[in-house]
Amino acid sequence: MMWIVIAFQGTAIHSTFQNGSLFLFYTLLSEDRDDVTPLMSGVYGGLAGMISTAYTHPFFVAATSLQVDALNIEKCQYSHFGHVLSSLYTYNGVLGLCRGIVPAVVAAFPAYFTLFYTVTTLHNHYTGSASQKN
């Protein structure tokens, strides 16, 4: 039962950092702009998604390592989330924490562009916002 809790802990930590940093970076990019169009919102959202994915990717690698380790119940090598991060860094260095970062960052832009563009377009449509131009 303990391995389920540890695996969930890693996923929860990564998701919290990812979502928090996504909206932080989006706010910083679109700050002081009253006339944000859906296209601009999509670009800002895509860039924020790329930045937050790159920023939180080591946590994703650690969470995935915890989940894979939890499959082997008899011989779990990690005891907590911090142990995973320190082990990955000790045995693989910084590159171990950044394994698979390029595809993740490249895939983040279209995903978050679509999300922010769609939400802004629907928001403008249903609220009758003045900045409905593309």
C-alpha positions in Angstrom: 0.0 0.0 0.0 2.9 2.3 0.7 4.1 2.2 -2.9 0.8 3.5 -4.1 1.0 6.5 -1.8 4.6 7.2 -2.9 3.8 7.0 -6.6 0.8 9.3 -6.2 2.9 11.7 -4.2 5.3 12.2 -7.2 2.4 12.7 -9.6 0.7 15.3 -7.4 3.9 17.3 -6.8 4.6 17.4 -10.6 1.0 18.4 -11.4 0.9 21.2 -8.8 4.2 22.7 -10.0 3.1 22.4 -13.7 -0.2 24.1 -13.3 1.0 26.8 -11.0 4.0 27.7 -13.1 1.9 27.6 -16.3 -0.5 30.3 -15.1 2.3 32.3 -13.5 4.3 32.5 -16.8 1.1 33.2 -18.8 0.3 36.1 -16.4 3.8 37.5 -16.8 3.8 37.2 -20.6 0.3 38.8 -21.0 0.7 41.4 -18.2 -0.3 45.1 -19.0 -2.2 44.1 -22.1 -5.9 44.9 -22.2 -6.5 44.0 -25.8 -5.3 40.4 -25.8 -6.8 38.7 -28.9 -7.4 34.9 -29.1 -4.3 34.5 -31.3 -2.1 36.5 -28.9 -3.6 34.5 -26.0 -2.7 31.3 -27.8 0.9 32.4 -28.4 1.3 33.5 -24.8 -0.2 30.3 -23.6 2.0 28.2 -25.8 5.1 30.0 -24.7 4.0 29.7 -21.0 3.4 26.0 -21.6 6.9 25.5 -23.0 8.5 27.4 -20.2 6.6 25.6 -17.4 7.2 22.2 -19.1 10.9 22.8 -19.2 10.8 24.1 -15.6 8.9 21.2 -14.2 10.3 18.3 -16.3 12.7 17.0 -13.7 9.7 16.5 -11.4 7.9 14.6 -14.2 11.0 12.3 -14.7 11.1 11.7 -10.9 7.3 10.9 -10.7 7.6 8.5 -13.7 10.6 6.8 -12.0 8.5 6.4 -8.8 5.6 4.9 -10.7 7.9 2.4 -12.5 9.6 1.5 -9.3 6.3 0.9 -7.6 5.5 -1.9 -10.1 8.2 -4.0 -8.4 6.7 -4.4 -4.9 9.3 -6.8 -3.6 12.3 -4.6 -4.3 11.4 -0.9 -4.3 14.6 1.2 -4.5 13.0 4.6 -3.7 11.6 5.5 -0.3 10.3 9.0 -1.0 10.2 11.7 -3.7 13.4 13.5 -2.6 15.2 10.1 -2.7 14.3 9.7 -6.4 15.6 13.2 -7.3 18.9 12.7 -5.4 19.4 9.2 -6.9 18.7 10.4 -10.4 21.1 13.2 -10.0 23.8 11.1 -8.3 23.8 8.3 -10.9 23.0 10.3 -14.1 23.8 13.9 -13.3 21.7 16.8 -14.6 21.0 15.0 -17.9 19.3 12.2 -15.9 16.8 14.8 -14.6 16.2 16.2 -18.1 15.8 13.0 -20.0 13.1 13.5 -22.7 12.8 17.2 -22.2 13.1 18.2 -25.9 10.0 16.3 -27.1 8.0 17.4 -24.1 8.8 21.1 -24.6 8.1 20.9 -28.4 4.8 19.1 -27.8 3.8 21.7 -25.1 3.4 24.7 -27.5 0.6 23.3 -29.8 -1.2 21.8 -26.8 -1.3 25.0 -24.7 -1.7 27.2 -27.8 -4.9 25.3 -28.6 -6.1 25.4 -25.0 -5.6 29.2 -24.5 -6.8 30.1 -28.0 -10.0 28.0 -27.6 -10.8 29.3 -24.1 -10.2 33.0 -25.1 -12.4 32.5 -28.2 -15.2 30.9 -26.3 -14.9 33.5 -23.5 -15.1 36.4 -26.0 -18.1 34.7 -27.8 -20.2 34.1 -24.7 -19.4 37.3 -22.9 -19.5 39.6 -26.0 -16.0 40.9 -25.3 -14.9 43.9 -27.5 -11.6 42.3 -28.5 -12.9 39.5 -30.8 -10.5 40.2 -33.6 -8.0 37.5 -34.6 
